[in-house]
Amino acid sequence: MISKNIQKILLYFEFKSFGVCKWWGRKLGLDSSRVRIAFIYTSFFTLGSPLVLYFATHWILEHKHYFKLERKKKSTIWEL
């Protein structure tokens, strides 16, 4: 039986750290569990190099409000 402290840690990592896999899954049209498994397998085979991509994506997603560009609304011919 898992203690409550370990259960809290697992829930924290499921909600916080797997947001990147969920985002990649939405973008690629895949289930997030498949993306997680792909990150795990490629990390084993390539000695952890996909973790650099994972952490970079996590940082960008956490700070995406700095990268948003304001787009001008396109005017139509009827607004002239």
Secondary structure, DSSP 4 states (H G I P E B T S, - for coil): ---HHHHHHHHHHHHHTTHHHHHHHHHHT--HHHHHHHHHHHHHHTTTTHHHHHHHHHHHHHTGGGTPPPPPPPPPGGG-
